[in-house]
Amino acid sequence: MPLVFAPTGREMKIVKIVADEKTKKHLADIGIIAQAKITVLSSAGGSAVCMVKDGRLALDRTVAAGIFVA
């Protein structure tokens, strides 16, 4: 399921990232790669606030829709 539909507060595993190479590189630089664990803390107003490793980050809806979790 896309990250935008993931339940809040539940740790999920990233299974696939659908984006252009520049965006994939940027996401990899901040720790968002396949097999990484991610937790959605909130998803309101079109963006998703997530916990990756020990850091929080905000993703806009377009980017979050291209990150698939299970």
CHARMM-style PDB file with segment names, atoms N, HN, CA, C and O in Angstrom:
ATOM      1  N   MET     1       0.842  -1.179   0.000  1.00  0.00      PROA
ATOM      2  CA  MET     1       0.000   0.000   0.000  1.00  0.00      PROA
ATOM      3  C   MET     1       0.887   1.243   0.000  1.00  0.00      PROA
ATOM      4  O   MET     1       1.987   1.216   0.552  1.00  0.00      PROA
ATOM      5  N   PRO     2       0.427   2.316  -0.605  1.00  0.00      PROA
ATOM      6  CA  PRO     2       1.200   3.562  -0.582  1.00  0.00      PROA
ATOM      7  C   PRO     2       1.282   4.118   0.844  1.00  0.00      PROA
ATOM      8  O   PRO     2       0.380   3.915   1.657  1.00  0.00      PROA
ATOM      9  N   LEU     3       2.353   4.805   1.123  1.00  0.00      PROA
ATOM     10  HN  LEU     3       3.086   4.970   0.463  1.00  0.00      PROA
ATOM     11  CA  LEU     3       2.579   5.368   2.453  1.00  0.00      PROA
ATOM     12  C   LEU     3       1.442   6.293   2.888  1.00  0.00      PROA
ATOM     13  O   LEU     3       1.152   6.389   4.080  1.00  0.00      PROA
ATOM     14  N   VAL     4       0.797   6.974   1.941  1.00  0.00      PROA
ATOM     15  HN  VAL     4       1.033   6.896   0.972  1.00  0.00      PROA
ATOM     16  CA  VAL     4      -0.280   7.905   2.298  1.00  0.00      PROA
ATOM     17  C   VAL     4      -1.482   7.180   2.912  1.00  0.00      PROA
ATOM     18  O   VAL     4      -2.292   7.804   3.597  1.00  0.00      PROA
ATOM     19  N   PHE     5      -1.605   5.870   2.674  1.00  0.00      PROA
ATOM     20  HN  PHE     5      -0.947   5.363   2.118  1.00  0.00      PROA
ATOM     21  CA  PHE     5      -2.710   5.097   3.243  1.00  0.00      PROA
ATOM     22  C   PHE     5      -2.293   4.245   4.433  1.00  0.00      PROA
ATOM     23  O   PHE     5      -3.121   3.529   4.996  1.00  0.00      PROA
ATOM     24  N   ALA     6      -1.028   4.309   4.825  1.00  0.00      PROA
ATOM     25  HN  ALA     6      -0.355   4.891   4.368  1.00  0.00      PROA
ATOM     26  CA  ALA     6      -0.533   3.505   5.943  1.00  0.00      PROA
ATOM     27  C   ALA     6      -1.136   3.997   7.262  1.00  0.00      PROA
ATOM     28  O   ALA     6      -1.355   5.196   7.437  1.00  0.00      PROA
ATOM     29  N   PRO     7      -1.401   3.081   8.178  1.00  0.00      PROA
ATOM     30  CA  PRO     7      -1.947   3.490   9.476  1.00  0.00      PROA
ATOM     31  C   PRO     7      -0.910   4.257  10.291  1.00  0.00      PROA
ATOM     32  O   PRO     7       0.286   3.974  10.210  1.00  0.00      PROA
ATOM     33  N   THR     8      -1.367   5.219  11.067  1.00  0.00      PROA
ATOM     34  HN  THR     8      -2.338   5.449  11.133  1.00  0.00      PROA
ATOM     35  CA  THR     8      -0.443   5.999  11.890  1.00  0.00      PROA
ATOM     36  C   THR     8      -0.030   5.192  13.114  1.00  0.00      PROA
ATOM     37  O   THR     8      -0.801   4.395  13.649  1.00  0.00      PROA
ATOM     38  N   GLY     9       1.200   5.418  13.537  1.00  0.00      PROA
ATOM     39  HN  GLY     9       1.827   6.064  13.102  1.00  0.00      PROA
ATOM     40  CA  GLY     9       1.712   4.792  14.737  1.00  0.00      PROA
ATOM     41  C   GLY     9       2.151   3.344  14.592  1.00  0.00      PROA
ATOM     42  O   GLY     9       2.537   2.724  15.583  1.00  0.00      PROA
ATOM     43  N   ARG    10       2.105   2.795  13.405  1.00  0.00      PROA
ATOM     44  HN  ARG    10       1.791   3.299  12.600  1.00  0.00      PROA
ATOM     45  CA  ARG    10       2.485   1.392  13.197  1.00  0.00      PROA
ATOM     46  C   ARG    10       3.738   1.320  12.318  1.00  0.00      PROA
ATOM     47  O   ARG    10       3.787   1.908  11.238  1.00  0.00      PROA
ATOM     48  N   GLU    11       4.739   0.597  12.797  1.00  0.00      PROA
ATOM     49  HN  GLU    11       4.699   0.120  13.675  1.00  0.00      PROA
ATOM     50  CA  GLU    11       5.970   0.460  12.025  1.00  0.00      PROA
ATOM     51  C   GLU    11       5.724  -0.414  10.800  1.00  0.00      PROA
ATOM     52  O   GLU    11       5.159  -1.503  10.902  1.00  0.00      PROA
ATOM     53  N   MET    12       6.151   0.075   9.653  1.00  0.00      PROA
ATOM     54  HN  MET    12       6.610   0.959   9.570  1.00  0.00      PROA
ATOM     55  CA  MET    12       5.964  -0.632   8.387  1.00  0.00      PROA
ATOM     56  C   MET    12       7.334  -0.782   7.720  1.00  0.00      PROA
ATOM     57  O   MET    12       8.286  -0.085   8.074  1.00  0.00      PROA
ATOM     58  N   LYS    13       7.422  -1.696   6.753  1.00  0.00      PROA
ATOM     59  HN  LYS    13       6.650  -2.262   6.465  1.00  0.00      PROA
ATOM     60  CA  LYS    13       8.657  -1.882   5.995  1.00  0.00      PROA
ATOM     61  C   LYS    13       8.438  -1.365   4.580  1.00  0.00      PROA
ATOM     62  O   LYS    13       7.419  -1.661   3.956  1.00  0.00      PROA
ATOM     63  N   ILE    14       9.392  -0.594   4.077  1.00  0.00      PROA
ATOM     64  HN  ILE    14      10.220  -0.354   4.584  1.00  0.00      PROA
ATOM     65  CA  ILE    14       9.318  -0.080   2.710  1.00  0.00      PROA
ATOM     66  C   ILE    14       9.628  -1.230   1.760  1.00  0.00      PROA
ATOM     67  O   ILE    14      10.665  -1.882   1.883  1.00  0.00      PROA
ATOM     68  N   VAL    15       8.729  -1.475   0.816  1.00  0.00      PROA
ATOM     69  HN  VAL    15       7.886  -0.945   0.716  1.00  0.00      PROA
ATOM     70  CA  VAL    15       8.931  -2.569  -0.130  1.00  0.00      PROA
ATOM     71  C   VAL    15       9.307  -2.085  -1.526  1.00  0.00      PROA
ATOM     72  O   VAL    15       9.959  -2.809  -2.278  1.00  0.00      PROA
ATOM     73  N   LYS    16       8.896  -0.853  -1.880  1.00  0.00      PROA
ATOM     74  HN  LYS    16       8.366  -0.265  -1.268  1.00  0.00      PROA
ATOM     75  CA  LYS    16       9.182  -0.343  -3.225  1.00  0.00      PROA
ATOM     76  C   LYS    16       9.076   1.172  -3.216  1.00  0.00      PROA
ATOM     77  O   LYS    16       8.256   1.746  -2.500  1.00  0.00      PROA
ATOM     78  N   ILE    17       9.915   1.811  -4.021  1.00  0.00      PROA
ATOM     79  HN  ILE    17      10.582   1.344  -4.603  1.00  0.00      PROA
ATOM     80  CA  ILE    17       9.853   3.264  -4.189  1.00  0.00      PROA
ATOM     81  C   ILE    17       9.727   3.549  -5.675  1.00  0.00      PROA
ATOM     82  O   ILE    17      10.578   3.151  -6.471  1.00  0.00      PROA
ATOM     83  N   VAL    18       8.662   4.241  -6.040  1.00  0.00      PROA
ATOM     84  HN  VAL    18       7.970   4.565  -5.394  1.00  0.00      PROA
ATOM     85  CA  VAL    18       8.412   4.610  -7.429  1.00  0.00      PROA
ATOM     86  C   VAL    18       8.608   6.122  -7.543  1.00  0.00      PROA
ATOM     87  O   VAL    18       7.772   6.911  -7.101  1.00  0.00      PROA
ATOM     88  N   ALA    19       9.729   6.500  -8.145  1.00  0.00      PROA
ATOM     89  HN  ALA    19      10.408   5.859  -8.504  1.00  0.00      PROA
ATOM     90  CA  ALA    19      10.049   7.922  -8.313  1.00  0.00      PROA
ATOM     91  C   ALA    19      11.164   8.030  -9.349  1.00  0.00      PROA
ATOM     92  O   ALA    19      11.756   7.028  -9.750  1.00  0.00      PROA
ATOM     93  N   ASP    20      11.438   9.256  -9.773  1.00  0.00      PROA
ATOM     94  HN  ASP    20      10.957  10.071  -9.448  1.00  0.00      PROA
ATOM     95  CA  ASP    20      12.556   9.452 -10.703  1.00  0.00      PROA
ATOM     96  C   ASP    20      13.871   9.250  -9.948  1.00  0.00      PROA
ATOM     97  O   ASP    20      13.887   9.234  -8.717  1.00  0.00      PROA
ATOM     98  N   GLU    21      14.948   9.098 -10.672  1.00  0.00      PROA
ATOM     99  HN  GLU    21      14.934   9.111 -11.672  1.00  0.00      PROA
ATOM    100  CA  GLU    21      16.247   8.775 -10.063  1.00  0.00      PROA
ATOM    101  C   GLU    21      16.730   9.854  -9.097  1.00  0.00      PROA
ATOM    102  O   GLU    21      17.327   9.538  -8.068  1.00  0.00      PROA
ATOM    103  N   LYS    22      16.482  11.106  -9.412  1.00  0.00      PROA
ATOM    104  HN  LYS    22      15.997  11.363 -10.248  1.00  0.00      PROA
ATOM    105  CA  LYS    22      16.905  12.200  -8.533  1.00  0.00      PROA
ATOM    106  C   LYS    22      16.183  12.112  -7.188  1.00  0.00      PROA
ATOM    107  O   LYS    22      16.801  12.279  -6.136  1.00  0.00      PROA
ATOM    108  N   THR    23      14.893  11.853  -7.224  1.00  0.00      PROA
ATOM    109  HN  THR    23      14.391  11.717  -8.078  1.00  0.00      PROA
ATOM    110  CA  THR    23      14.111  11.733  -5.995  1.00  0.00      PROA
ATOM    111  C   THR    23      14.528  10.494  -5.204  1.00  0.00      PROA
ATOM    112  O   THR    23      14.650  10.552  -3.980  1.00  0.00      PROA
ATOM    113  N   LYS    24      14.746   9.367  -5.901  1.00  0.00      PROA
ATOM    114  HN  LYS    24      14.646   9.320  -6.895  1.00  0.00      PROA
ATOM    115  CA  LYS    24      15.201   8.150  -5.217  1.00  0.00      PROA
ATOM    116  C   LYS    24      16.535   8.382  -4.514  1.00  0.00      PROA
ATOM    117  O   LYS    24      16.736   7.918  -3.392  1.00  0.00      PROA
ATOM    118  N   LYS    25      17.443   9.095  -5.170  1.00  0.00      PROA
ATOM    119  HN  LYS    25      17.280   9.472  -6.082  1.00  0.00      PROA
ATOM    120  CA  LYS    25      18.746   9.386  -4.570  1.00  0.00      PROA
ATOM    121  C   LYS    25      18.576  10.233  -3.322  1.00  0.00      PROA
ATOM    122  O   LYS    25      19.205   9.966  -2.298  1.00  0.00      PROA
ATOM    123  N   HSD    26      17.732  11.253  -3.398  1.00  0.00      PROA
ATOM    124  HN  HSD    26      17.222  11.471  -4.230  1.00  0.00      PROA
ATOM    125  CA  HSD    26      17.491  12.117  -2.239  1.00  0.00      PROA
ATOM    126  C   HSD    26      16.879  11.313  -1.092  1.00  0.00      PROA
ATOM    127  O   HSD    26      17.301  11.451   0.056  1.00  0.00      PROA
ATOM    128  N   LEU    27      15.887  10.474  -1.398  1.00  0.00      PROA
ATOM    129  HN  LEU    27      15.544  10.361  -2.330  1.00  0.00      PROA
ATOM    130  CA  LEU    27      15.267   9.655  -0.363  1.00  0.00      PROA
ATOM    131  C   LEU    27      16.285   8.699   0.262  1.00  0.00      PROA
ATOM    132  O   LEU    27      16.283   8.499   1.476  1.00  0.00      PROA
ATOM    133  N   ALA    28      17.144   8.116  -0.552  1.00  0.00      PROA
ATOM    134  HN  ALA    28      17.146   8.278  -1.539  1.00  0.00      PROA
ATOM    135  CA  ALA    28      18.179   7.219  -0.027  1.00  0.00      PROA
ATOM    136  C   ALA    28      19.132   7.967   0.904  1.00  0.00      PROA
ATOM    137  O   ALA    28      19.578   7.424   1.915  1.00  0.00      PROA
ATOM    138  N   ASP    29      19.437   9.210   0.557  1.00  0.00      PROA
ATOM    139  HN  ASP    29      19.074   9.651  -0.264  1.00  0.00      PROA
ATOM    140  CA  ASP    29      20.322  10.020   1.398  1.00  0.00      PROA
ATOM    141  C   ASP    29      19.737  10.287   2.781  1.00  0.00      PROA
ATOM    142  O   ASP    29      20.484  10.476   3.741  1.00  0.00      PROA
ATOM    143  N   ILE    30      18.416  10.303   2.892  1.00  0.00      PROA
ATOM    144  HN  ILE    30      17.810  10.150   2.112  1.00  0.00      PROA
ATOM    145  CA  ILE    30      17.782  10.549   4.197  1.00  0.00      PROA
ATOM    146  C   ILE    30      17.274   9.255   4.839  1.00  0.00      PROA
ATOM    147  O   ILE    30      16.543   9.297   5.828  1.00  0.00      PROA
ATOM    148  N   GLY    31      17.660   8.112   4.277  1.00  0.00      PROA
ATOM    149  HN  GLY    31      18.254   8.078   3.473  1.00  0.00      PROA
ATOM    150  CA  GLY    31      17.357   6.834   4.912  1.00  0.00      PROA
ATOM    151  C   GLY    31      16.121   6.116   4.426  1.00  0.00      PROA
ATOM    152  O   GLY    31      15.743   5.092   4.995  1.00  0.00      PROA
ATOM    153  N   ILE    32      15.481   6.625   3.387  1.00  0.00      PROA
ATOM    154  HN  ILE    32      15.788   7.457   2.925  1.00  0.00      PROA
ATOM    155  CA  ILE    32      14.285   5.969   2.860  1.00  0.00      PROA
ATOM    156  C   ILE    32      14.696   5.101   1.677  1.00  0.00      PROA
ATOM    157  O   ILE    32      14.835   5.575   0.549  1.00  0.00      PROA
ATOM    158  N   ILE    33      14.885   3.817   1.968  1.00  0.00      PROA
ATOM    159  HN  ILE    33      14.772   3.432   2.884  1.00  0.00      PROA
ATOM    160  CA  ILE    33      15.280   2.832   0.969  1.00  0.00      PROA
ATOM    161  C   ILE    33      14.440   1.577   1.156  1.00  0.00      PROA
ATOM    162  O   ILE    33      13.804   1.402   2.196  1.00  0.00      PROA
ATOM    163  N   ALA    34      14.435   0.708   0.158  1.00  0.00      PROA
ATOM    164  HN  ALA    34      14.952   0.851  -0.686  1.00  0.00      PROA
ATOM    165  CA  ALA    34      13.704  -0.550   0.281  1.00  0.00      PROA
ATOM    166  C   ALA    34      14.245  -1.333   1.471  1.00  0.00      PROA
ATOM    167  O   ALA    34      15.449  -1.338   1.727  1.00  0.00      PROA
ATOM    168  N   GLN    35      13.353  -1.990   2.188  1.00  0.00      PROA
ATOM    169  HN  GLN    35      12.375  -1.986   1.980  1.00  0.00      PROA
ATOM    170  CA  GLN    35      13.625  -2.789   3.384  1.00  0.00      PROA
ATOM    171  C   GLN    35      13.816  -1.961   4.653  1.00  0.00      PROA
ATOM    172  O   GLN    35      13.956  -2.534   5.733  1.00  0.00      PROA
ATOM    173  N   ALA    36      13.826  -0.635   4.557  1.00  0.00      PROA
ATOM    174  HN  ALA    36      13.712  -0.169   3.680  1.00  0.00      PROA
ATOM    175  CA  ALA    36      13.941   0.206   5.753  1.00  0.00      PROA
ATOM    176  C   ALA    36      12.603   0.231   6.485  1.00  0.00      PROA
ATOM    177  O   ALA    36      11.549   0.008   5.889  1.00  0.00      PROA
ATOM    178  N   LYS    37      12.661   0.503   7.767  1.00  0.00      PROA
ATOM    179  HN  LYS    37      13.517   0.684   8.252  1.00  0.00      PROA
ATOM    180  CA  LYS    37      11.437   0.605   8.565  1.00  0.00      PROA
ATOM    181  C   LYS    37      11.042   2.069   8.669  1.00  0.00      PROA
ATOM    182  O   LYS    37      11.887   2.951   8.822  1.00  0.00      PROA
ATOM    183  N   ILE    38       9.728   2.309   8.583  1.00  0.00      PROA
ATOM    184  HN  ILE    38       9.041   1.592   8.459  1.00  0.00      PROA
ATOM    185  CA  ILE    38       9.196   3.666   8.620  1.00  0.00      PROA
ATOM    186  C   ILE    38       7.891   3.653   9.407  1.00  0.00      PROA
ATOM    187  O   ILE    38       7.114   2.703   9.310  1.00  0.00      PROA
ATOM    188  N   THR    39       7.653   4.696  10.177  1.00  0.00      PROA
ATOM    189  HN  THR    39       8.285   5.468  10.256  1.00  0.00      PROA
ATOM    190  CA  THR    39       6.427   4.831  10.949  1.00  0.00      PROA
ATOM    191  C   THR    39       5.780   6.162  10.601  1.00  0.00      PROA
ATOM    192  O   THR    39       6.420   7.209  10.692  1.00  0.00      PROA
ATOM    193  N   VAL    40       4.521   6.127  10.204  1.00  0.00      PROA
ATOM    194  HN  VAL    40       4.001   5.276  10.129  1.00  0.00      PROA
ATOM    195  CA  VAL    40       3.786   7.360   9.926  1.00  0.00      PROA
ATOM    196  C   VAL    40       3.301   7.907  11.260  1.00  0.00      PROA
ATOM    197  O   VAL    40       2.567   7.235  11.984  1.00  0.00      PROA
ATOM    198  N   LEU    41       3.714   9.128  11.582  1.00  0.00      PROA
ATOM    199  HN  LEU    41       4.311   9.674  10.994  1.00  0.00      PROA
ATOM    200  CA  LEU    41       3.294   9.754  12.833  1.00  0.00      PROA
ATOM    201  C   LEU    41       1.997  10.527  12.651  1.00  0.00      PROA
ATOM    202  O   LEU    41       1.147  10.546  13.542  1.00  0.00      PROA
ATOM    203  N   SER    42       1.850  11.164  11.496  1.00  0.00      PROA
ATOM    204  HN  SER    42       2.540  11.148  10.773  1.00  0.00      PROA
ATOM    205  CA  SER    42       0.594  11.847  11.170  1.00  0.00      PROA
ATOM    206  C   SER    42       0.535  12.060   9.667  1.00  0.00      PROA
ATOM    207  O   SER    42       1.561  12.143   8.992  1.00  0.00      PROA
ATOM    208  N   SER    43      -0.677  12.145   9.164  1.00  0.00      PROA
ATOM    209  HN  SER    43      -1.510  12.078   9.713  1.00  0.00      PROA
ATOM    210  CA  SER    43      -0.852  12.403   7.729  1.00  0.00      PROA
ATOM    211  C   SER    43      -2.072  13.285   7.535  1.00  0.00      PROA
ATOM    212  O   SER    43      -3.168  12.812   7.233  1.00  0.00      PROA
ATOM    213  N   ALA    44      -1.855  14.568   7.714  1.00  0.00      PROA
ATOM    214  HN  ALA    44      -0.965  14.953   7.959  1.00  0.00      PROA
ATOM    215  CA  ALA    44      -2.932  15.533   7.561  1.00  0.00      PROA
ATOM    216  C   ALA    44      -2.480  16.649   6.627  1.00  0.00      PROA
ATOM    217  O   ALA    44      -1.294  16.969   6.553  1.00  0.00      PROA
ATOM    218  N   GLY    45      -3.416  17.222   5.935  1.00  0.00      PROA
ATOM    219  HN  GLY    45      -4.379  16.961   5.996  1.00  0.00      PROA
ATOM    220  CA  GLY    45      -3.100  18.341   5.066  1.00  0.00      PROA
ATOM    221  C   GLY    45      -2.315  17.960   3.824  1.00  0.00      PROA
ATOM    222  O   GLY    45      -1.660  18.813   3.225  1.00  0.00      PROA
ATOM    223  N   GLY    46      -2.368  16.706   3.429  1.00  0.00      PROA
ATOM    224  HN  GLY    46      -2.900  16.013   3.916  1.00  0.00      PROA
ATOM    225  CA  GLY    46      -1.706  16.289   2.213  1.00  0.00      PROA
ATOM    226  C   GLY    46      -0.280  15.817   2.372  1.00  0.00      PROA
ATOM    227  O   GLY    46       0.296  15.284   1.423  1.00  0.00      PROA
ATOM    228  N   SER    47       0.307  15.995   3.540  1.00  0.00      PROA
ATOM    229  HN  SER    47      -0.160  16.428   4.310  1.00  0.00      PROA
ATOM    230  CA  SER    47       1.670  15.522   3.739  1.00  0.00      PROA
ATOM    231  C   SER    47       1.683  14.467   4.840  1.00  0.00      PROA
ATOM    232  O   SER    47       0.728  14.337   5.606  1.00  0.00      PROA
ATOM    233  N   ALA    48       2.780  13.715   4.907  1.00  0.00      PROA
ATOM    234  HN  ALA    48       3.556  13.820   4.284  1.00  0.00      PROA
ATOM    235  CA  ALA    48       2.918  12.688   5.925  1.00  0.00      PROA
ATOM    236  C   ALA    48       4.166  12.975   6.742  1.00  0.00      PROA
ATOM    237  O   ALA    48       5.245  13.180   6.185  1.00  0.00      PROA
ATOM    238  N   VAL    49       4.023  12.991   8.051  1.00  0.00      PROA
ATOM    239  HN  VAL    49       3.147  12.825   8.504  1.00  0.00      PROA
ATOM    240  CA  VAL    49       5.158  13.135   8.947  1.00  0.00      PROA
ATOM    241  C   VAL    49       5.539  11.730   9.384  1.00  0.00      PROA
ATOM    242  O   VAL    49       4.720  10.993   9.933  1.00  0.00      PROA
ATOM    243  N   CYS    50       6.800  11.369   9.132  1.00  0.00      PROA
ATOM    244  HN  CYS    50       7.465  11.969   8.687  1.00  0.00      PROA
ATOM    245  CA  CYS    50       7.244   9.996   9.358  1.00  0.00      PROA
ATOM    246  C   CYS    50       8.471   9.950  10.250  1.00  0.00      PROA
ATOM    247  O   CYS    50       9.225  10.917  10.357  1.00  0.00      PROA
ATOM    248  N   MET    51       8.652   8.799  10.887  1.00  0.00      PROA
ATOM    249  HN  MET    51       8.039   8.014  10.800  1.00  0.00      PROA
ATOM    250  CA  MET    51       9.849   8.524  11.673  1.00  0.00      PROA
ATOM    251  C   MET    51      10.654   7.492  10.899  1.00  0.00      PROA
ATOM    252  O   MET    51      10.175   6.392  10.624  1.00  0.00      PROA
ATOM    253  N   VAL    52      11.877   7.857  10.554  1.00  0.00      PROA
ATOM    254  HN  VAL    52      12.266   8.750  10.778  1.00  0.00      PROA
ATOM    255  CA  VAL    52      12.801   6.954   9.875  1.00  0.00      PROA
ATOM    256  C   VAL    52      14.069   6.942  10.712  1.00  0.00      PROA
ATOM    257  O   VAL    52      14.668   7.987  10.964  1.00  0.00      PROA
ATOM    258  N   LYS    53      14.474   5.744  11.145  1.00  0.00      PROA
ATOM    259  HN  LYS    53      13.987   4.895  10.941  1.00  0.00      PROA
ATOM    260  CA  LYS    53      15.598   5.599  12.066  1.00  0.00      PROA
ATOM    261  C   LYS    53      15.286   6.443  13.296  1.00  0.00      PROA
ATOM    262  O   LYS    53      14.286   6.188  13.966  1.00  0.00      PROA
ATOM    263  N   ASP    54      16.108   7.437  13.615  1.00  0.00      PROA
ATOM    264  HN  ASP    54      16.920   7.645  13.071  1.00  0.00      PROA
ATOM    265  CA  ASP    54      15.867   8.262  14.805  1.00  0.00      PROA
ATOM    266  C   ASP    54      15.415   9.673  14.457  1.00  0.00      PROA
ATOM    267  O   ASP    54      15.421  10.553  15.318  1.00  0.00      PROA
ATOM    268  N   GLY    55      15.023   9.901  13.202  1.00  0.00      PROA
ATOM    269  HN  GLY    55      15.019   9.186  12.502  1.00  0.00      PROA
ATOM    270  CA  GLY    55      14.652  11.242  12.786  1.00  0.00      PROA
ATOM    271  C   GLY    55      13.242  11.328  12.240  1.00  0.00      PROA
ATOM    272  O   GLY    55      12.704  10.359  11.704  1.00  0.00      PROA
ATOM    273  N   ARG    56      12.659  12.494  12.383  1.00  0.00      PROA
ATOM    274  HN  ARG    56      13.097  13.282  12.818  1.00  0.00      PROA
ATOM    275  CA  ARG    56      11.328  12.761  11.835  1.00  0.00      PROA
ATOM    276  C   ARG    56      11.496  13.589  10.568  1.00  0.00      PROA
ATOM    277  O   ARG    56      12.382  14.438  10.469  1.00  0.00      PROA
ATOM    278  N   LEU    57      10.619  13.318   9.599  1.00  0.00      PROA
ATOM    279  HN  LEU    57       9.899  12.628   9.679  1.00  0.00      PROA
ATOM    280  CA  LEU    57      10.648  14.117   8.387  1.00  0.00      PROA
ATOM    281  C   LEU    57       9.255  14.197   7.801  1.00  0.00      PROA
ATOM    282  O   LEU    57       8.404  13.341   8.044  1.00  0.00      PROA
ATOM    283  N   ALA    58       9.042  15.240   7.028  1.00  0.00      PROA
ATOM    284  HN  ALA    58       9.733  15.936   6.831  1.00  0.00      PROA
ATOM    285  CA  ALA    58       7.756  15.447   6.372  1.00  0.00      PROA
ATOM    286  C   ALA    58       7.911  15.184   4.883  1.00  0.00      PROA
ATOM    287  O   ALA    58       8.854  15.656   4.250  1.00  0.00      PROA
ATOM    288  N   LEU    59       6.978  14.429   4.340  1.00  0.00      PROA
ATOM    289  HN  LEU    59       6.212  14.046   4.855  1.00  0.00      PROA
ATOM    290  CA  LEU    59       6.967  14.119   2.912  1.00  0.00      PROA
ATOM    291  C   LEU    59       5.696  14.673   2.306  1.00  0.00      PROA
ATOM    292  O   LEU    59       4.617  14.519   2.878  1.00  0.00      PROA
ATOM    293  N   ASP    60       5.808  15.324   1.143  1.00  0.00      PROA
ATOM    294  HN  ASP    60       6.685  15.449   0.678  1.00  0.00      PROA
ATOM    295  CA  ASP    60       4.588  15.797   0.499  1.00  0.00      PROA
ATOM    296  C   ASP    60       3.822  14.608  -0.075  1.00  0.00      PROA
ATOM    297  O   ASP    60       4.369  13.514  -0.220  1.00  0.00      PROA
ATOM    298  N   ARG    61       2.577  14.830  -0.392  1.00  0.00      PROA
ATOM    299  HN  ARG    61       2.132  15.718  -0.274  1.00  0.00      PROA
ATOM    300  CA  ARG    61       1.688  13.742  -0.814  1.00  0.00      PROA
ATOM    301  C   ARG    61       2.191  13.031  -2.072  1.00  0.00      PROA
ATOM    302  O   ARG    61       2.046  11.813  -2.180  1.00  0.00      PROA
ATOM    303  N   THR    62       2.770  13.750  -3.012  1.00  0.00      PROA
ATOM    304  HN  THR    62       2.888  14.740  -2.924  1.00  0.00      PROA
ATOM    305  CA  THR    62       3.265  13.154  -4.245  1.00  0.00      PROA
ATOM    306  C   THR    62       4.379  12.145  -3.971  1.00  0.00      PROA
ATOM    307  O   THR    62       4.369  11.036  -4.506  1.00  0.00      PROA
ATOM    308  N   VAL    63       5.333  12.537  -3.138  1.00  0.00      PROA
ATOM    309  HN  VAL    63       5.341  13.438  -2.704  1.00  0.00      PROA
ATOM    310  CA  VAL    63       6.446  11.647  -2.798  1.00  0.00      PROA
ATOM    311  C   VAL    63       5.940  10.469  -1.972  1.00  0.00      PROA
ATOM    312  O   VAL    63       6.310   9.324  -2.233  1.00  0.00      PROA
ATOM    313  N   ALA    64       5.098  10.743  -0.978  1.00  0.00      PROA
ATOM    314  HN  ALA    64       4.798  11.673  -0.766  1.00  0.00      PROA
ATOM    315  CA  ALA    64       4.579   9.677  -0.111  1.00  0.00      PROA
ATOM    316  C   ALA    64       3.761   8.663  -0.900  1.00  0.00      PROA
ATOM    317  O   ALA    64       3.746   7.483  -0.549  1.00  0.00      PROA
ATOM    318  N   ALA    65       3.083   9.097  -1.955  1.00  0.00      PROA
ATOM    319  HN  ALA    65       3.095  10.055  -2.240  1.00  0.00      PROA
ATOM    320  CA  ALA    65       2.277   8.172  -2.763  1.00  0.00      PROA
ATOM    321  C   ALA    65       3.157   7.205  -3.556  1.00  0.00      PROA
ATOM    322  O   ALA    65       2.683   6.149  -3.975  1.00  0.00      PROA
ATOM    323  N   GLY    66       4.423   7.545  -3.768  1.00  0.00      PROA
ATOM    324  HN  GLY    66       4.808   8.403  -3.428  1.00  0.00      PROA
ATOM    325  CA  GLY    66       5.326   6.680  -4.500  1.00  0.00      PROA
ATOM    326  C   GLY    66       6.127   5.731  -3.630  1.00  0.00      PROA
ATOM    327  O   GLY    66       6.933   4.948  -4.132  1.00  0.00      PROA
ATOM    328  N   ILE    67       5.902   5.802  -2.309  1.00  0.00      PROA
ATOM    329  HN  ILE    67       5.248   6.438  -1.901  1.00  0.00      PROA
ATOM    330  CA  ILE    67       6.598   4.908  -1.379  1.00  0.00      PROA
ATOM    331  C   ILE    67       5.601   3.847  -0.938  1.00  0.00      PROA
ATOM    332  O   ILE    67       4.580   4.159  -0.325  1.00  0.00      PROA
ATOM    333  N   PHE    68       5.900   2.603  -1.250  1.00  0.00      PROA
ATOM    334  HN  PHE    68       6.729   2.350  -1.748  1.00  0.00      PROA
ATOM    335  CA  PHE    68       4.984   1.494  -0.938  1.00  0.00      PROA
ATOM    336  C   PHE    68       5.505   0.717   0.273  1.00  0.00      PROA
ATOM    337  O   PHE    68       6.686   0.378   0.349  1.00  0.00      PROA
ATOM    338  N   VAL    69       4.611   0.445   1.208  1.00  0.00      PROA
ATOM    339  HN  VAL    69       3.652   0.720   1.147  1.00  0.00      PROA
ATOM    340  CA  VAL    69       4.980  -0.231   2.457  1.00  0.00      PROA
ATOM    341  C   VAL    69       4.124  -1.470   2.668  1.00  0.00      PROA
ATOM    342  O   VAL    69       3.064  -1.628   2.062  1.00  0.00      PROA
ATOM    343  N   ALA    70       4.604  -2.334   3.532  1.00  0.00      PROA
ATOM    344  HN  ALA    70       5.465  -2.206   4.024  1.00  0.00      PROA
ATOM    345  CA  ALA    70       3.847  -3.528   3.897  1.00  0.00      PROA
ATOM    346  C   ALA    70       3.984  -3.759   5.389  1.00  0.00      PROA
ATOM    347  OT1 ALA    70       3.424  -4.718   5.919  1.00  0.00      PROA
TER     348      ALA     70
END
